[in-house]
Amino acid sequence: MNDPDGKYAWTATVGEKGQIVIPKQAREIFGIKPGDTLILLGDINRGIAIPPKNAFANFLNLTFQDPDDAAPGKN
């Protein structure tokens, strides 16, 4: 079965201590390295999401951006 471009699916097994191993291909694609901290977002109806690191960093940058810096015409 061919996956659509940029779309992937993997499985992971939860160990006795609640740990999962992120598949090697997923770690390579998303640049996950040993020691990285990941954020897990959960929704009781939709499940768990692990967004790419840069997606959350961009969100935080926008959240804490000085409103004066975001004003139209500002550089």
ZIZIWO-V500909 format. One record per helix or strand. SS is the DSSP state (hx for helix, st for strand). FROM is the first residue (numbers start at 0). TO is the last residue. If there is no record, write none. Layout:
<<SS & FROM & TO> <SS & FROM & TO>>
This chain:
<<hx & 23 & 29> <st & 40 & 42> <st & 46 & 48> <hx & 52 & 62>>
